[in-house]
Amino acid sequence: MLAKVDSCSVVGIDGFIVEVEVDISYGLPVFNIVGLPEVSVRESKDRVKTAIKNSGYAFPMDRVVVNLAPADVKKDGTGFDLPIAMGILAASGALSPDKINDYLISGELSLDGKVKPVKAVLPYALAAKENGYQGIIIPFENAREAAMVSGIDVLPVTSLSQTVDFFSGFAGIEKVHMDLKQLSGFKDSACEMDFSEVSGQFHAKRALEIAAAGSHSVLMTGPPGSGKSMLAKRLPTILPELTFEEAIEVTQIYSVQGFIADKNSSVFSRPFRSPHHTISEAGLVGGGSKPAPGEISLAHNGVLFLDELPEFKKNVLEVLRQPFEDGKVSIVRAGRRAAYPSQFMLVAAMNPCPCGYLSDPMGKCTCTQPQIQKYRSKISGPLLDRIDIQIEVPRVEYKDLAGGTEGEGSSLIRKRVNKARKIQEERLKKSDLFSNAKMSSRHLKVFCPLDGECEKLLEQAVDVLGFSVRACHSVIRVARTIADLEAEPEIKRDHLAEAVQFRSFDRGFGQSC
């Protein structure tokens, strides 16, 4: 007898339907799975067989063939355990297959028949909705994640026998719902960090406010203990709150990786990823024998913080360039192709020299000029040219530490950032852009006209400071953001001058590389 059960798998972060076909025929008792199953799927034979027996059902002593269609796409993961078991029971007549094709089914089986959680449930739920299924049957632990998708029935199960009883009509399963009204205007979870905790560093705070308002990349250079990491960690507290659509995108990526352990923080707040400098290319950008999203995709709609930037391997930093500009990364492996989004804010921090005390009036630098040149040359000119804002973060003076006056809190800064973002959205609504940082030269001509004074100032920046064309474009984008923060419709000379100030620090790199 033949039975069909629908399940799901993922390519990149998108789910696609997998039809689990089960045929039971007379012959020697053989259990085969075909359709390009990976090791984790092939091993499901023993789990499924044992789970069926320990749940009180008879496993057919005939020839059992399971086909996973489409057969030309590799399938991996443990989520096919439950649909294979349901297909076998349906083909053997142990349950009625009437309603079984109205639902997508996914879940891992333990040997006693219990259903265990799986990865990528949110992409499965989205695929179920897009393909017109009535609902999705998933493990109980994955219910909240799947319930983020409205318009389908989310039925969580805890065991194989509960699933069989549901399709046999002996018992029902309580649907799980999520109140989308509460989530549509949700706030980040209570932030333990706030910009008011940062003493002094008004220049750096201003730079990060501009970066947050326009989604610009930032490089902070300064001696150890000047507060670079402290500032970077507080940047998400002044970024606009995630929209529900952005939260879905972030959750898809984390779901594929199985990182939805703490749903209240990892789903509903902007990601902040800070990989160690020993990370590999595949760890940062994504890839591996089985393509998986890297840190740049896990930082999607959030912040990627690279501390001690020159300590990263040069080849690792160079692979950032293309996904940083394109906002996505494509991974191609033998027989596999996956695309992951990577719209992130790059924030980097570094010391000015190997010992960290170059140009620090209170510290004595012990580095030789060749050592400084070698240290700085680890950051290539093309990568540095793509960073819009480059600032120096000096040592904090004692009067700022002991002043007793708190700076502006994150909530006040965020209000200004939100106003600037709304101005950008209105301006860029007819394009695919969402922030000033993503404007190309074509957009700059349309949205960022310069008057005579601004043109003259920009010409001086090119002639005196040696700005490249890309650097000029960065200055104009930052100036546009500064004007948005002041609600000015046109870029003025003061805006452009401040933007040049945030860019002029890279001259030292050009001389040392």
C-alpha positions, 0 to 999 in steps of 0.5 A: 500500500502507498501513503504520502505525507508532506514535510519540509526542508530548507535551502538557505533560510527558505523552506521547501516542501518535501513529499514523503512517499511510503510504499509497503509491499510483499517481500523480505523485511527491508527498510530503505530510504531514497531521495538523497538522504544525508546521514542524519536522515538515513539514521532515522530508520532505527529511530522510527522503527523502535519508536513505532514499536515502543508506542504500541504499534506493529512495524510491518514485516514487509519491504518498506521503501521511503522516497523523499521527493524531490529526489534531486535535492539533498535532505538532512536533519532529524525532522523527517522522523515523524512524517516517515513514521506517520507514512508507515502507519498510514500505509500499513492501515494503522490510521486513516490518511484522510486529513494527513495531507492537509498538514505539514509534519516535522519532528524528531522521534526518541526511541520511546516515541516522544517527539523532540524539537527540531531546527528551522520550524519558522521557515517550515511554517512560512512554507506551509502558509505559502503553499496553502496547508491548513496547518503544521504539526510540530514538536511542542517546544517549537510551538511558540516559534511557529505561531509567529506565522498567522493564518495557519493552525499550529498543532504542537505534539509531544508523542507519536501516539498523540499524532496518530490519535489526532489523525484517527479522530480519537483526540484533538490537539489544542492550537497555539496562537500568538497575539500579534497585536502585542508584538506589532509594537513590541519593544526590546527587552529591558536593556541593562545597558544605557548610553548614560553610563558612558562618561565623556566621549561626546565626540564618539557618542555623536558619531554613533548617533549619526551611524545609528540614524543612517545605518553607517559603518563605524571604525573606532581607534583608541588606546586600551580602556578608552571605552570603544567596546562599551560604546559599541555594546550600547549601539543597539539601544539607540537603534530603531526597534525591530518591526515585526517583519524584521523580527521574522527575518531574524528569527528565520536565520536563528531558527535554521541554526537552532538558536531559538533557545531564549525566544524573548531576546534572540527574536525580538531585539536587534542582534549584536554579534561579536565574534572572536578574532580567531574566526574562520572565513566560513564562520564569519560569512557562512558556508561549510560542507553543509551551507550554514549562515555565518556571523554576518547573517546572524547579525542581520538587521543588527550590529556586527562588532569586530573588536581588535580589528587588525587581529582578524586574519586578513583573508577573513576581513577581505571576504566581508567586502562583497556581502557588506555592500550587497546585503546578502551572501551566496554560498555555492558548494557541490550540489548545494546553493544557499543565499543568506541576508546580511544587512548589518551595521559594521562596527569595528574597534582597534588600537592605534598600534600593537602596544595601544599607546600611540598618540596617548599623552599618558602612555608611552608607545614602545612600538617601532615604525615598521611594527606600526606599519605592519599592524595597520597594513592588516586592514586593506585600503578597499575595506577601510574605504568602505567604512563611512565613519572613522573616529579616534576615541581618546583616553577618558579624563578623570574630570569626566569620570568624577563629574557626577553628571550623566549623559543623555540616555539611550531613549532620548537618542533613540527618539532622534534616530527614529525621527531621522529614519522616518525622514529617510523612509519618506525620501527613499520610499520609491526605491528598495533602500531603507537607509542613507548608508545604502545609497549608490552614486545614482541615488546621491545625484537625486537625493543629495544635491550640493550647492556651490559652497559644499562642492568647494569644500568637497573639492578641498577634501579630495585635493588636500586629504586625498579622498577617493571617489568612494570616500567622497560618496561616504562623506555625502551620505553621512552629511545627508544623515546629519541633515536628517537629524536636524530635519534640514531638507538640504545638505549645508556646508556645516553638515558636510564639514562635520562629515569630513571630520568623521572621515579624515582619520583614515589618512594615517592608514593610507600613509602606513599601508 
